[in-house]
């Protein structure tokens, strides 16, 4: 008897969306080359992004454990260990996590950031690195982060105040660069407004810094809201013992 052969992918074509829209991280053509992108032309940007995130998070000496949501292939999740933080990764994409399990020796969870499957104060901090731009309900996500994290929330963000934003939108008009079609770009000020709304009634402080400046520019990091990337850290002061 001859058996009928079926070809099934990890994710059916009809399910390559999230939040009622198609997302690049549910498309294997893009997720399979994600790590290569970081090792290529994006390498210099990654180095500076990690520098600013380390500066911000390391100031909160209470942080020993961290959950990174939207961890993807765990590019940053693996790095937290290098600066003395025990990290766990979470992501909505099975395609990203199918690579992450071979690259990361820590715990991973597949879940939606709007409804994190963790008890209150499970981790010392929670991080979003170039993923917060894709959330349709950012207020809900921040509230979940403040529930799950005891001491702080770290955010690495693509900055709206960057000429690259205009370039990306033009590329999309010609069917190129599908990675930011559903992304919402924030400025530090706009993100802080959302944080203030989400954390109304809480006691906290915020620090941020920008990088992602041209290689020829005399400085690569500053406190002005201009640059391709900014890091922000919310320190929670009303910690429940």
NORBELFEN-V516115 format. One record per residue. N is the residue number from 1. PSI is psi as a letter, one per 30 degrees, with the letter a starting at -180 (999 if undefined). Layout:
n->(N N)
psi->(PSI PSI)
This chain:
n->(1 2 3 4 5 6 7 8 9 10 11 12 13 14 15 16 17 18 19 20 21 22 23 24 25 26 27 28 29 30 31 32 33 34 35 36 37 38 39 40 41 42 43 44 45 46 47 48 49 50 51 52 53 54 55 56 57 58 59 60 61 62 63 64 65 66 67 68 69 70 71 72 73 74 75 76 77 78 79 80 81 82 83 84 85 86 87 88 89 90 91 92 93 94 95 96 97 98 99 100 101 102 103 104 105 106 107 108 109 110 111 112 113 114 115 116 117 118 119 120 121 122 123 124 125 126 127 128 129 130 131 132 133 134 135 136 137 138 139 140 141 142 143 144 145 146 147 148 149 150 151 152 153 154 155 156 157 158 159 160 161 162 163 164 165 166 167 168 169 170 171 172 173 174 175 176 177 178 179 180 181 182 183 184 185 186 187 188 189 190 191 192 193 194 195 196 197 198 199 200 201 202 203 204 205 206 207 208 209 210 211 212 213 214 215 216 217 218 219 220 221 222 223 224 225 226 227 228 229 230 231 232 233 234 235 236 237 238 239 240 241)
psi->(k k k k k k j k l e j k e f g h l k h h l k k e g g j f f e e f g e e e e e f b f f e e e e e e e e e e e e e e e f f i f f j f k k k j k h f b g h e e e e e e e f g g k j l k k k l f j f e e f f e e f f f k g a k k k j l k f f i k h l l k h e l e l k k j j h f f f g k f i e e e e e e e e f e e k e f l k k k k k k k e i k f f e e e e e e e e f g g l i f f g e g k j k l l e e e e e e e e e e e g k f l k l l k k l l k a h l k e f k f l f k l g k h k l f k k k k k j j k f h k k 999)
